[in-house]
Amino acid sequence: MSDITRHHVGDRMSQIVTHNGTVYLAGQVGNPGDSVADQTKTCLEKVDALLAEAGSDKTRILQTIIWLADMSDFAEMNAVWDGWVAPGHAPARATGEAKLATPAHLVEFIVTAAG
Protein backbone atom coordinates (compact mmCIF):
# COMPACT_ATOMS: atom_id res chain seq x y z
CA MET A 1 0.00 0.00 0.00
CA SER A 2 1.35 3.43 -0.93
CA ASP A 3 1.68 6.17 1.61
CA ILE A 4 -0.57 9.19 1.50
CA THR A 5 1.01 12.40 2.81
CA ARG A 6 -1.05 15.45 3.74
CA HIS A 7 0.24 19.00 4.35
CA HIS A 8 -1.55 21.95 5.92
CA VAL A 9 -4.30 19.69 7.20
CA GLY A 10 -7.47 21.35 8.44
CA ASP A 11 -10.82 20.08 9.60
CA ARG A 12 -12.29 20.39 6.10
CA MET A 13 -9.36 19.84 3.74
CA SER A 14 -5.62 19.55 3.25
CA GLN A 15 -3.84 22.04 1.01
CA ILE A 16 -1.53 19.35 -0.41
CA VAL A 17 -2.03 15.59 -0.67
CA THR A 18 0.59 13.35 -2.27
CA HIS A 19 0.12 9.72 -3.29
CA ASN A 20 2.15 7.49 -5.60
CA GLY A 21 4.23 10.43 -6.81
CA THR A 22 1.21 12.56 -7.67
CA VAL A 23 0.54 15.92 -6.01
CA TYR A 24 -3.04 17.09 -5.51
CA LEU A 25 -3.67 20.69 -4.45
CA ALA A 26 -6.81 22.02 -2.84
CA GLY A 27 -8.61 24.73 -4.81
CA GLN A 28 -6.66 27.99 -4.66
CA VAL A 29 -8.40 31.35 -4.59
CA GLY A 30 -7.19 34.95 -4.58
CA ASN A 31 -7.99 37.92 -2.39
CA PRO A 32 -11.71 38.73 -2.29
CA GLY A 33 -12.46 42.04 -3.96
CA ASP A 34 -9.41 41.98 -6.25
CA SER A 35 -9.84 41.92 -10.02
CA VAL A 36 -9.91 38.60 -11.87
CA ALA A 37 -6.37 39.28 -13.10
CA ASP A 38 -5.09 39.96 -9.58
CA GLN A 39 -6.94 36.97 -8.11
CA THR A 40 -5.47 34.79 -10.87
CA LYS A 41 -1.94 36.04 -10.09
CA THR A 42 -2.46 35.29 -6.39
CA CYS A 43 -3.82 31.81 -7.15
CA LEU A 44 -0.85 30.99 -9.35
CA GLU A 45 1.62 32.30 -6.75
CA LYS A 46 -0.01 29.96 -4.22
CA VAL A 47 0.17 27.07 -6.70
CA ASP A 48 3.90 27.75 -7.25
CA ALA A 49 4.57 27.79 -3.49
CA LEU A 50 2.55 24.64 -2.75
CA LEU A 51 4.10 22.71 -5.63
CA ALA A 52 7.59 23.72 -4.45
CA GLU A 53 6.74 22.55 -0.95
CA ALA A 54 5.65 19.20 -2.42
CA GLY A 55 8.86 18.88 -4.47
CA SER A 56 7.27 19.72 -7.79
CA ASP A 57 6.79 22.77 -10.03
CA LYS A 58 4.58 24.14 -12.79
CA THR A 59 6.45 22.20 -15.49
CA ARG A 60 5.11 19.00 -13.89
CA ILE A 61 1.42 19.97 -13.77
CA LEU A 62 -0.70 17.23 -15.30
CA GLN A 63 -4.12 18.87 -15.12
CA THR A 64 -5.64 22.17 -14.06
CA ILE A 65 -9.34 22.79 -13.52
CA ILE A 66 -10.33 26.44 -13.40
CA TRP A 67 -13.63 27.73 -12.10
CA LEU A 68 -14.71 31.26 -12.99
CA ALA A 69 -17.64 32.97 -11.31
CA ASP A 70 -18.42 34.56 -14.69
CA MET A 71 -17.18 33.25 -18.06
CA SER A 72 -17.03 36.83 -19.32
CA ASP A 73 -13.75 36.97 -17.31
CA PHE A 74 -12.23 34.14 -19.39
CA ALA A 75 -9.94 36.37 -21.50
CA GLU A 76 -8.72 38.37 -18.48
CA MET A 77 -7.87 35.19 -16.57
CA ASN A 78 -6.21 33.65 -19.64
CA ALA A 79 -3.98 36.71 -20.13
CA VAL A 80 -2.42 36.00 -16.72
CA TRP A 81 -2.40 32.21 -17.18
CA ASP A 82 -0.72 32.47 -20.60
CA GLY A 83 2.12 34.53 -19.10
CA TRP A 84 2.56 32.04 -16.23
CA VAL A 85 2.32 28.60 -17.82
CA ALA A 86 5.74 27.17 -18.71
CA PRO A 87 6.25 27.12 -22.50
CA GLY A 88 6.03 23.57 -23.79
CA HIS A 89 4.53 22.36 -20.49
CA ALA A 90 0.87 23.34 -20.80
CA PRO A 91 -1.19 20.84 -18.80
CA ALA A 92 -4.52 19.31 -19.70
CA ARG A 93 -7.00 22.00 -18.69
CA ALA A 94 -10.70 22.68 -18.31
CA THR A 95 -12.44 25.93 -17.43
CA GLY A 96 -16.04 26.28 -16.36
CA GLU A 97 -18.40 28.72 -14.69
CA ALA A 98 -19.52 28.07 -11.12
CA LYS A 99 -20.65 29.84 -7.99
CA LEU A 100 -17.58 29.97 -5.77
CA ALA A 101 -17.38 29.93 -1.96
CA THR A 102 -18.15 33.65 -1.73
CA PRO A 103 -19.36 36.16 -4.33
CA ALA A 104 -16.07 38.08 -3.90
CA HIS A 105 -14.05 35.11 -5.21
CA LEU A 106 -13.93 35.29 -8.99
CA VAL A 107 -11.60 32.41 -9.89
CA GLU A 108 -10.39 29.13 -8.38
CA PHE A 109 -7.61 26.81 -9.56
CA ILE A 110 -7.46 23.06 -8.85
CA VAL A 111 -4.12 21.50 -9.78
CA THR A 112 -2.80 17.94 -10.06
CA ALA A 113 0.93 17.49 -10.73
CA ALA A 114 3.63 14.84 -10.88
CA GLY A 115 5.91 14.88 -7.86
N, C-alpha and C positions, 0 to 999 in steps of 0.2 A: 504494500500500500504506500502510495506517495504521500509525502508530508504536505500539509497545507499551512502556509505561514500568513498571518494577518498582522498588519501595521495600522496604527492609529485606530484602534478598536473602540467603538462606542456602543451604546445600547442598541442602536438601530442599524449601524453599518460599520464596516471597516473601510478606510480610505484606499488601502492596497491589500490585495489577496494574491498570493502566488501559489501555483500548483503545477507540477510537471514542467517547470521552465516557462510557464506562461504567467504574465502579469495582468491582473484585472484591476482597473481603477474604478472607484465610485464616481458617480456623475460629478463633474466639476462646474461650478457656477462662478460668475464674477460678482462685482460689488453692485448691490441693488441701487438703481437710480442712474448708474452709468449708461452710456450709449452702448449699442450692440457692439460696436468696434472695440470700445474699452473693456466691456465684459468679455469679449472673445480673447483679447490680449491677456487679461487676468486668468481666464480659464487655461490658456495654453501655457502660461508661466507656471501655473499649478501642476499641469500635466508634466512639464519638463522636470520640475522638482521631484514629483512623486516617482516618475520613471527613474530618475537618477538614484533616488533612495533605494529603489528595487533592483538596481544594477542594470538598468536598461536605458534607452533613449529613443528619441522620436524616429530614428532610422529603423527601429525594430517594431514600430507599431504595425499590428496586423489588421486591425479594424477600428474605425471610429464611428460612433453613432452621435449625431448632433440633433438636438431638439431646439427649435426656435419657437418662441411664443407667437411670432407672426412671420410667415414666409415672405412678406414684403421686405424683411431684413436680410434675405438670403445673400444678395450681392455685397452688402456691407460686411457681413460675417465672412464671406468668401475672400474679400480683399485682404483681410487679416490672415486668414487661414493660408491663402496662396503664398504670402510672404513668409510664413512660418514653416510650412511642410518642407522637409528635406528633399531637394531635387533628386529624382530617381527613386524615391522611397515613399511615394504616395500610398497610403494604406487603402484597403477596401473601405468604402465610406457610404453612409446613408444619412440623409437629412430629412427631418419631418417637422411638422408643426404640432405643438402640444401645449396644454396649460402646464406651466412649471410650478414649483413649490409656492412661489409668491408672484403676484403680478409685476413686481419690480425686477424679477429675473427674466432676462430676455433670451438667454441662450444657455445650453448645458451640453457638455461634452462627456461621452462615455468611451473609454479607451481600453483596448486589449492589445498587449504587446508581448513579444518574445522576450524572455529574460536574458 
